[in-house]
Amino acid sequence: MNSRLDQLHPYPFQKLRELFAGVTPNPDFAPINLSIGEPKHPTPEFIKQALMQNLAGLATYPLTQGTEALRKSLAAWCQRRYGVELDPATEVLPVNGSREALFAFAQAVVDPSKHKKRVVSPNPFYQIYEGAALLAGATPYYLNTTPENGFRMTWETVPEDMWEMVQLVYVCSPGNPTGKVMSLKDWKALFELSDQHGFVIASDECYSEIYFDETRPPLGALTAAKQLNRGHKNLVVFNSLSKRSNVPGLRSGLVAGDAEVLKRFLLYRTYHGSAMSPMVQAVSAIAWDDEAHVIENRRQYAGKFAAVQPVLNQSMDAPMPDAAFYLWAKVPGGDDTDFARELYRDYHVTVLPGSFLARDAKGINPGKGFVRIALVDGLEQCVAAAERITKFLR
């Protein structure tokens, strides 16, 4: 077997199961699980109907590149959302959710002939970045994001000789778990480094459609590139319908950006067998074309944050994120694993210890002392969880 598999860390939710092993939650409380970033809002009815109306697609093999109709839909959405005109034939691709694509991307980008191969990612981070780097034969470089640096990826702290080894940089904006959105200044610094050293940027923007001011959507990489009068060289953006449209089981996303990089990525995907089902392609085009259900989705998340955050702030530091559906809350006392286990035991509320989402780097685990609270359940359940957490802390 591939020896690189031995380098993989247990997934955060496996660690959570081990943390809770042998713990019996208080039977007086119904369970509320706010640990996993799985949308719980109902899938829009028009998407369900479209799926049923396109079942005939089961009878045909799909194109890895996607249908022309879907690629035009993806390009049109990018134009509306990011303000950029993309060629549907060369600058967009459908993918089976952003998770699959983010992993596969490293396998296509990392050059195994290079002696030293580094992949940069934020820390804390979405664990797929690390696994993708390790299985591509690269060594992850963890860039700590902490309250002290405003949860930013501080490019200036990376040693100059390290940049010469970097082949790929993962960024996540809005960030998981912090909800931090990269500024134009942040993007400018990263673009300049990419232009100087030649590495590829993978911008994970799967939370980009969950924000709180309809007049101020989070800045995306493609928009930043346009504002800086920069092209898309070595830049690829990843997005998904999962959070945007409440269809995590559909496994549908997009990648967009540098045509040359996507040409090579398409070659990899053709051999990898990553074609999206024809019926999912048809449904995806319909979902990307509609914004009304996305606005309603944002309204529901905004209502939960407005109700939950003030309650939590009575007993812990749980600041509003720039965007996304997580609260990155500081644990009184500093022990995030004890906090999560005892909260589960006493009040049957599940949250994810922040240390499970990070690695020790430069002598610290930047997730330690935090918990990630995903406001994915209904309003009533989220408020009840916040009230239980407050009681638990008091």
Residue, then its C-alpha position, 0 to 999 in steps of 0.5 A: m500500500n501507499s506508504r504516504l497513507d501512514q502520514l495522514h492524521p485521524y479526521p477531526f470527527q474521528k478524534l471527536r468520537e474518541l474524545f466522547a468514548g465512554v461518556t453518557p450524555n445527560p438524558d434530560f436534554a435532546p441532542i444538538n449537534l453543532s460540530i459538523g459544517e453540514p447545512k440543515h436547511p431544507t433543499p429548495e423544492f425546485i432543485k428536487q423537482a429538477l433532479m426528478q425531471n432529469l433522471a434520464g441522464l442515468a442512461t448516458y456516460p457524462l463528459t468530464q468537462g461538463t455540458e456546454a449548458l453547465r459551463k455557460s451557467l458556471a461562467a455566467w454565475c462567476q460574471r454576476r458574483y465576481g464581475v469577471e468574464l470567463d470563457p466557458a470552454t476553457e476557464v470553468l469546470p464542474v467538479n463533484g463538490s469542492r472537497e473532491a476537487l481541492f484534493a485532486f488539485a494537489q495531485a495534478v499541481v505538485d511536480p514529483s520531480k522536484h526534490k523539495k516540495r512544499v504546500v502552504s495552508p492556513n492553520p487551523f485549516y480544512q484537513i483536506y489541504e493537508g491530506a492532499a499535500l501529503l498524498a501528492g508527496a509534498t510537505p505541508y507548511y502551516l501558516n498560523t492564523t491567530p487573534e494576534n494577527g487578526f486571523r490573517m495569513t501573514w505571508e510576510t512571516v514565511p522565510e524567503d527560501m521557503w517560497e522557492m520550494v512552494q508549489l501550491v498555496y491553499v487559502c480559504s476565504p471566508g475562512n474555516p473555522t474563523g470566518k475571516v475574509m481576505s482583504l484586497k491587501d492580502w490578495k495583492a501580497l499573495f499575487e505578488l509572491s505567486d508572480q515572483h515564485g511561480f506557485v499556484i493558488a487554490s482559493d477555497e471559497c465554498y462559504s462565500e455565499i453566507y454573509f450578513d450584508e446583501t450590499r457587501p459580499p465577501l471579496g473573492a480571488l477573481t474579483a481581487a485580481k480584476q481590481l488589481n488589474r491582474g490576470h488569472k495566471n496560476l489562480v484557481v477558485f473553488n466553490s460549491l452548491s453545498k452551502r450555497s443551495n443546501v445540497p451537500g449530498l448533490r456533490s456539485g461544485l465549480v473551479a474557475g480561473d487560469a485556462e492553462v492550469l485547468k487544461r492540465f487539471l482536466l487531463y488529470r480528471t479525465y484519467h481519475g474518473s471525476a465526471m459529474s453525473p448528467m442529471v446532477q449537471a442539469v440540476s446544477a445549471i438550474a441551481w447556479d442560475d437562481e439567486a432567490h433561494v440563496i438570499e433566503n438562505r442568508r436571511q436564515y443564517a443571519g437570524k440565527f447569528a443575531a439570536v445566538q451570538p449575544v447569548l454566547n457572549q454573556s459567558m464566552d468570547a464568541p465574536m461575529p465572523d466576517a462571513a460563513f456559518y461558524l462561531w470561533a469561540k474562545v473557551p474560558g479556562g483554555d482547554d477546548t477538549d475538556f470543554a467539548r467533552e463536559l458540555y456533551r456530557d452535561y448538556h448533550v450539545t456537541v461542538l468541535p474542539g479547535s485543536f482538532l482543526a490545527r497542527d502544532a507549528k512554531g511551538i503552538n497549536p493555534g486552535k487550542g483554546f477555541v471551539r467551532i460552533a456551526l450554526v447549521d441546525g434550526l433557529e430553535q435548536c441553535v438558541a437552545a444550544a447557546e442557552r445550554i452553553t451559557k448555563f454550563l459555563r455559569 
